[in-house]
């Protein structure tokens, strides 16, 4: 089947339709537009799982919702495209490629996509259930948009990599390298956010400051490696017993830890901290030293000027627990 078209009008129309979009939305609209242009049944775009050689591809978008999200190229016309060729088959696709028999396709147009190194990293495929002699005008239009697809996919991939790197750098910036808990920077950021939520009556929250008793003696008598071991193990216990999206645990000083806990009653907080303290004591029962904690607890208050008011009160109570005998918890 051949249909005369006006390439300029088609290009202008598709350009106008796709220009406001980027990323996955752009890929989707291109596929749908090309499906209409070619009077096709299936249009899809793939990206190689591996390059040189390519055996498997993931489907970035397909106009057929039930199409596989990833497939092996063997016994498909797509495999020919990854020899870096434009492949045109105008009849008997389903007969010659058994893997595609279920789709009952007659014609296939496949165009390779290239990365910055000139490698074939994916392809555009257009399939029809009718025999179709693809017009050169159609193919030229597909080539124009193939260049845009290549650029957009590579741009989107770079954007995702940059986002990942940014997230990794941010994670490093808020993580204590020894214990893998959050660090003081995160504690301050979280305290600010929680304080604002409390003032708007969105949640209730408590702040717990925990400080190891006589930690200097462990370092002096058993070495700093042993001191680090103690901190790491305490961090593990705190992390293992924290509740997702409820307890946010940070190491805010040498041997000082903080927990911001959301939406717990006074009694629940006391029970939670007492359990943590007991677990930490039990962890070091076989050691020649004991590990105890002095703990101060306060609750975020709407009337507080800032989160520092809550912190100051928790810290004062922790030091009161320490100065009045250690190994105790002081709250309101």
SULMO-V131095 format. One record per helix or strand of 2 or more residues. SS is the DSSP state (~ for helix, > for strand). FROM is the first residue (numbers start at 1). TO is the last residue. If there is no record, write none. Layout:
# SULMO-V131095
SS_FROM_TO ; SS_FROM_TO
This chain:
# SULMO-V131095
~_7_18 ; ~_23_37 ; >_42_48 ; >_56_62 ; >_70_72 ; ~_78_81 ; >_87_89 ; ~_93_96 ; ~_98_103 ; >_107_114 ; >_120_128 ; ~_136_173 ; ~_184_199 ; >_205_212 ; ~_215_222 ; ~_224_240 ; >_247_251 ; >_256_262 ; ~_266_283 ; >_293_299 ; ~_307_323 ; >_329_330
